[in-house]
């Protein structure tokens, strides 16, 4: 299973569930499973950056996941 760590803003939606184990083979499948369980996460996922196995992505839509992958959601940092 993929280990998922949610950002603090997501905790209000998930009832304080910070770490989850999710079965998924790619990032899109993982997000769809999270949104199925907590529909309000959709907007927060769209506005988040994500780190998969230590690599940060602004858009990880098609990224594959391995059985032992770790996915961290983080607020995006915008610069100017």
Chimera marker file (.cmm) of the C-alpha trace (Angstrom):
<marker_set name="trace">
<marker id="1" x="0.000" y="0.000" z="0.000" r="1" g="1" b="0" radius="0.5"/>
<marker id="2" x="1.026" y="3.580" z="-0.632" r="1" g="1" b="0" radius="0.5"/>
<marker id="3" x="1.629" y="5.676" z="2.490" r="1" g="1" b="0" radius="0.5"/>
<marker id="4" x="-0.098" y="9.067" z="2.207" r="1" g="1" b="0" radius="0.5"/>
<marker id="5" x="0.623" y="12.014" z="4.495" r="1" g="1" b="0" radius="0.5"/>
<marker id="6" x="-1.891" y="14.852" z="4.281" r="1" g="1" b="0" radius="0.5"/>
<marker id="7" x="-1.205" y="18.550" z="4.818" r="1" g="1" b="0" radius="0.5"/>
<marker id="8" x="-2.640" y="20.331" z="7.842" r="1" g="1" b="0" radius="0.5"/>
<marker id="9" x="-5.420" y="22.095" z="5.850" r="1" g="1" b="0" radius="0.5"/>
<marker id="10" x="-6.687" y="18.668" z="4.761" r="1" g="1" b="0" radius="0.5"/>
<marker id="11" x="-7.170" y="17.457" z="8.344" r="1" g="1" b="0" radius="0.5"/>
<marker id="12" x="-10.414" y="19.425" z="8.777" r="1" g="1" b="0" radius="0.5"/>
<marker id="13" x="-11.876" y="17.430" z="5.881" r="1" g="1" b="0" radius="0.5"/>
<marker id="14" x="-10.604" y="13.996" z="6.933" r="1" g="1" b="0" radius="0.5"/>
<marker id="15" x="-11.520" y="14.260" z="10.598" r="1" g="1" b="0" radius="0.5"/>
<marker id="16" x="-7.880" y="14.620" z="11.647" r="1" g="1" b="0" radius="0.5"/>
<marker id="17" x="-6.677" y="11.551" z="9.707" r="1" g="1" b="0" radius="0.5"/>
<marker id="18" x="-3.093" y="12.640" z="8.908" r="1" g="1" b="0" radius="0.5"/>
<marker id="19" x="-1.565" y="9.410" z="7.583" r="1" g="1" b="0" radius="0.5"/>
<marker id="20" x="-3.346" y="6.868" z="5.402" r="1" g="1" b="0" radius="0.5"/>
<marker id="21" x="-2.522" y="3.670" z="3.560" r="1" g="1" b="0" radius="0.5"/>
<marker id="22" x="-4.103" y="3.575" z="0.105" r="1" g="1" b="0" radius="0.5"/>
<marker id="23" x="-3.925" y="0.968" z="-2.649" r="1" g="1" b="0" radius="0.5"/>
<marker id="24" x="-3.109" y="2.743" z="-5.920" r="1" g="1" b="0" radius="0.5"/>
<marker id="25" x="-0.829" y="2.244" z="-8.918" r="1" g="1" b="0" radius="0.5"/>
<marker id="26" x="-0.623" y="5.905" z="-9.966" r="1" g="1" b="0" radius="0.5"/>
<marker id="27" x="-1.238" y="9.353" z="-8.538" r="1" g="1" b="0" radius="0.5"/>
<marker id="28" x="-4.535" y="9.869" z="-10.359" r="1" g="1" b="0" radius="0.5"/>
<marker id="29" x="-5.967" y="6.642" z="-8.939" r="1" g="1" b="0" radius="0.5"/>
<marker id="30" x="-4.794" y="7.640" z="-5.467" r="1" g="1" b="0" radius="0.5"/>
<marker id="31" x="-6.480" y="11.056" z="-5.652" r="1" g="1" b="0" radius="0.5"/>
<marker id="32" x="-9.712" y="9.564" z="-6.970" r="1" g="1" b="0" radius="0.5"/>
<marker id="33" x="-9.816" y="7.153" z="-4.033" r="1" g="1" b="0" radius="0.5"/>
<marker id="34" x="-9.220" y="9.979" z="-1.554" r="1" g="1" b="0" radius="0.5"/>
<marker id="35" x="-11.925" y="12.120" z="-3.184" r="1" g="1" b="0" radius="0.5"/>
<marker id="36" x="-14.371" y="9.186" z="-3.168" r="1" g="1" b="0" radius="0.5"/>
<marker id="37" x="-13.975" y="8.997" z="0.600" r="1" g="1" b="0" radius="0.5"/>
<marker id="38" x="-13.785" y="12.767" z="1.227" r="1" g="1" b="0" radius="0.5"/>
<marker id="39" x="-15.251" y="14.767" z="-1.708" r="1" g="1" b="0" radius="0.5"/>
<marker id="40" x="-14.196" y="18.071" z="-0.156" r="1" g="1" b="0" radius="0.5"/>
<marker id="41" x="-10.550" y="17.064" z="-0.639" r="1" g="1" b="0" radius="0.5"/>
<marker id="42" x="-10.825" y="17.679" z="-4.403" r="1" g="1" b="0" radius="0.5"/>
<marker id="43" x="-10.197" y="21.408" z="-4.165" r="1" g="1" b="0" radius="0.5"/>
<marker id="44" x="-7.401" y="20.985" z="-1.612" r="1" g="1" b="0" radius="0.5"/>
<marker id="45" x="-5.663" y="18.352" z="-3.731" r="1" g="1" b="0" radius="0.5"/>
<marker id="46" x="-5.846" y="20.641" z="-6.770" r="1" g="1" b="0" radius="0.5"/>
<marker id="47" x="-4.197" y="23.465" z="-4.838" r="1" g="1" b="0" radius="0.5"/>
<marker id="48" x="-1.446" y="21.309" z="-3.306" r="1" g="1" b="0" radius="0.5"/>
<marker id="49" x="2.054" y="20.378" z="-4.291" r="1" g="1" b="0" radius="0.5"/>
<marker id="50" x="2.954" y="16.748" z="-3.818" r="1" g="1" b="0" radius="0.5"/>
<marker id="51" x="6.125" y="14.836" z="-3.060" r="1" g="1" b="0" radius="0.5"/>
<marker id="52" x="6.305" y="11.246" z="-4.264" r="1" g="1" b="0" radius="0.5"/>
<marker id="53" x="9.199" y="9.282" z="-2.851" r="1" g="1" b="0" radius="0.5"/>
<marker id="54" x="11.057" y="12.526" z="-2.102" r="1" g="1" b="0" radius="0.5"/>
<marker id="55" x="10.529" y="14.170" z="-5.516" r="1" g="1" b="0" radius="0.5"/>
<marker id="56" x="8.349" y="17.316" z="-5.474" r="1" g="1" b="0" radius="0.5"/>
<marker id="57" x="5.800" y="17.770" z="-8.265" r="1" g="1" b="0" radius="0.5"/>
<marker id="58" x="3.498" y="20.651" z="-9.107" r="1" g="1" b="0" radius="0.5"/>
<marker id="59" x="1.461" y="18.286" z="-11.282" r="1" g="1" b="0" radius="0.5"/>
<marker id="60" x="1.859" y="14.563" z="-10.612" r="1" g="1" b="0" radius="0.5"/>
<marker id="61" x="-1.242" y="13.452" z="-12.550" r="1" g="1" b="0" radius="0.5"/>
<marker id="62" x="0.289" y="10.470" z="-14.388" r="1" g="1" b="0" radius="0.5"/>
<marker id="63" x="3.098" y="9.592" z="-11.981" r="1" g="1" b="0" radius="0.5"/>
<marker id="64" x="3.299" y="5.862" z="-11.205" r="1" g="1" b="0" radius="0.5"/>
<marker id="65" x="3.316" y="4.653" z="-7.618" r="1" g="1" b="0" radius="0.5"/>
<marker id="66" x="5.027" y="1.596" z="-6.216" r="1" g="1" b="0" radius="0.5"/>
<marker id="67" x="3.751" y="-0.656" z="-3.429" r="1" g="1" b="0" radius="0.5"/>
<marker id="68" x="5.981" y="1.108" z="-0.866" r="1" g="1" b="0" radius="0.5"/>
<marker id="69" x="5.721" y="4.677" z="-2.233" r="1" g="1" b="0" radius="0.5"/>
<marker id="70" x="5.270" y="7.631" z="0.089" r="1" g="1" b="0" radius="0.5"/>
<marker id="71" x="3.099" y="10.551" z="-1.014" r="1" g="1" b="0" radius="0.5"/>
<marker id="72" x="3.157" y="13.832" z="0.901" r="1" g="1" b="0" radius="0.5"/>
<marker id="73" x="0.654" y="16.610" z="0.163" r="1" g="1" b="0" radius="0.5"/>
<marker id="74" x="1.928" y="20.138" z="0.862" r="1" g="1" b="0" radius="0.5"/>
<marker id="75" x="0.533" y="23.629" z="0.398" r="1" g="1" b="0" radius="0.5"/>
<marker id="76" x="1.968" y="25.187" z="-2.774" r="1" g="1" b="0" radius="0.5"/>
<marker id="77" x="4.506" y="27.901" z="-2.241" r="1" g="1" b="0" radius="0.5"/>
<marker id="78" x="3.962" y="30.703" z="-4.714" r="1" g="1" b="0" radius="0.5"/>
<marker id="79" x="6.723" y="33.175" z="-5.429" r="1" g="1" b="0" radius="0.5"/>
<marker id="80" x="6.898" y="36.388" z="-7.300" r="1" g="1" b="0" radius="0.5"/>
<link id1="1" id2="2" r="1" g="1" b="0" radius="0.2"/>
<link id1="2" id2="3" r="1" g="1" b="0" radius="0.2"/>
<link id1="3" id2="4" r="1" g="1" b="0" radius="0.2"/>
<link id1="4" id2="5" r="1" g="1" b="0" radius="0.2"/>
<link id1="5" id2="6" r="1" g="1" b="0" radius="0.2"/>
<link id1="6" id2="7" r="1" g="1" b="0" radius="0.2"/>
<link id1="7" id2="8" r="1" g="1" b="0" radius="0.2"/>
<link id1="8" id2="9" r="1" g="1" b="0" radius="0.2"/>
<link id1="9" id2="10" r="1" g="1" b="0" radius="0.2"/>
<link id1="10" id2="11" r="1" g="1" b="0" radius="0.2"/>
<link id1="11" id2="12" r="1" g="1" b="0" radius="0.2"/>
<link id1="12" id2="13" r="1" g="1" b="0" radius="0.2"/>
<link id1="13" id2="14" r="1" g="1" b="0" radius="0.2"/>
<link id1="14" id2="15" r="1" g="1" b="0" radius="0.2"/>
<link id1="15" id2="16" r="1" g="1" b="0" radius="0.2"/>
<link id1="16" id2="17" r="1" g="1" b="0" radius="0.2"/>
<link id1="17" id2="18" r="1" g="1" b="0" radius="0.2"/>
<link id1="18" id2="19" r="1" g="1" b="0" radius="0.2"/>
<link id1="19" id2="20" r="1" g="1" b="0" radius="0.2"/>
<link id1="20" id2="21" r="1" g="1" b="0" radius="0.2"/>
<link id1="21" id2="22" r="1" g="1" b="0" radius="0.2"/>
<link id1="22" id2="23" r="1" g="1" b="0" radius="0.2"/>
<link id1="23" id2="24" r="1" g="1" b="0" radius="0.2"/>
<link id1="24" id2="25" r="1" g="1" b="0" radius="0.2"/>
<link id1="25" id2="26" r="1" g="1" b="0" radius="0.2"/>
<link id1="26" id2="27" r="1" g="1" b="0" radius="0.2"/>
<link id1="27" id2="28" r="1" g="1" b="0" radius="0.2"/>
<link id1="28" id2="29" r="1" g="1" b="0" radius="0.2"/>
<link id1="29" id2="30" r="1" g="1" b="0" radius="0.2"/>
<link id1="30" id2="31" r="1" g="1" b="0" radius="0.2"/>
<link id1="31" id2="32" r="1" g="1" b="0" radius="0.2"/>
<link id1="32" id2="33" r="1" g="1" b="0" radius="0.2"/>
<link id1="33" id2="34" r="1" g="1" b="0" radius="0.2"/>
<link id1="34" id2="35" r="1" g="1" b="0" radius="0.2"/>
<link id1="35" id2="36" r="1" g="1" b="0" radius="0.2"/>
<link id1="36" id2="37" r="1" g="1" b="0" radius="0.2"/>
<link id1="37" id2="38" r="1" g="1" b="0" radius="0.2"/>
<link id1="38" id2="39" r="1" g="1" b="0" radius="0.2"/>
<link id1="39" id2="40" r="1" g="1" b="0" radius="0.2"/>
<link id1="40" id2="41" r="1" g="1" b="0" radius="0.2"/>
<link id1="41" id2="42" r="1" g="1" b="0" radius="0.2"/>
<link id1="42" id2="43" r="1" g="1" b="0" radius="0.2"/>
<link id1="43" id2="44" r="1" g="1" b="0" radius="0.2"/>
<link id1="44" id2="45" r="1" g="1" b="0" radius="0.2"/>
<link id1="45" id2="46" r="1" g="1" b="0" radius="0.2"/>
<link id1="46" id2="47" r="1" g="1" b="0" radius="0.2"/>
<link id1="47" id2="48" r="1" g="1" b="0" radius="0.2"/>
<link id1="48" id2="49" r="1" g="1" b="0" radius="0.2"/>
<link id1="49" id2="50" r="1" g="1" b="0" radius="0.2"/>
<link id1="50" id2="51" r="1" g="1" b="0" radius="0.2"/>
<link id1="51" id2="52" r="1" g="1" b="0" radius="0.2"/>
<link id1="52" id2="53" r="1" g="1" b="0" radius="0.2"/>
<link id1="53" id2="54" r="1" g="1" b="0" radius="0.2"/>
<link id1="54" id2="55" r="1" g="1" b="0" radius="0.2"/>
<link id1="55" id2="56" r="1" g="1" b="0" radius="0.2"/>
<link id1="56" id2="57" r="1" g="1" b="0" radius="0.2"/>
<link id1="57" id2="58" r="1" g="1" b="0" radius="0.2"/>
<link id1="58" id2="59" r="1" g="1" b="0" radius="0.2"/>
<link id1="59" id2="60" r="1" g="1" b="0" radius="0.2"/>
<link id1="60" id2="61" r="1" g="1" b="0" radius="0.2"/>
<link id1="61" id2="62" r="1" g="1" b="0" radius="0.2"/>
<link id1="62" id2="63" r="1" g="1" b="0" radius="0.2"/>
<link id1="63" id2="64" r="1" g="1" b="0" radius="0.2"/>
<link id1="64" id2="65" r="1" g="1" b="0" radius="0.2"/>
<link id1="65" id2="66" r="1" g="1" b="0" radius="0.2"/>
<link id1="66" id2="67" r="1" g="1" b="0" radius="0.2"/>
<link id1="67" id2="68" r="1" g="1" b="0" radius="0.2"/>
<link id1="68" id2="69" r="1" g="1" b="0" radius="0.2"/>
<link id1="69" id2="70" r="1" g="1" b="0" radius="0.2"/>
<link id1="70" id2="71" r="1" g="1" b="0" radius="0.2"/>
<link id1="71" id2="72" r="1" g="1" b="0" radius="0.2"/>
<link id1="72" id2="73" r="1" g="1" b="0" radius="0.2"/>
<link id1="73" id2="74" r="1" g="1" b="0" radius="0.2"/>
<link id1="74" id2="75" r="1" g="1" b="0" radius="0.2"/>
<link id1="75" id2="76" r="1" g="1" b="0" radius="0.2"/>
<link id1="76" id2="77" r="1" g="1" b="0" radius="0.2"/>
<link id1="77" id2="78" r="1" g="1" b="0" radius="0.2"/>
<link id1="78" id2="79" r="1" g="1" b="0" radius="0.2"/>
<link id1="79" id2="80" r="1" g="1" b="0" radius="0.2"/>
</marker_set>
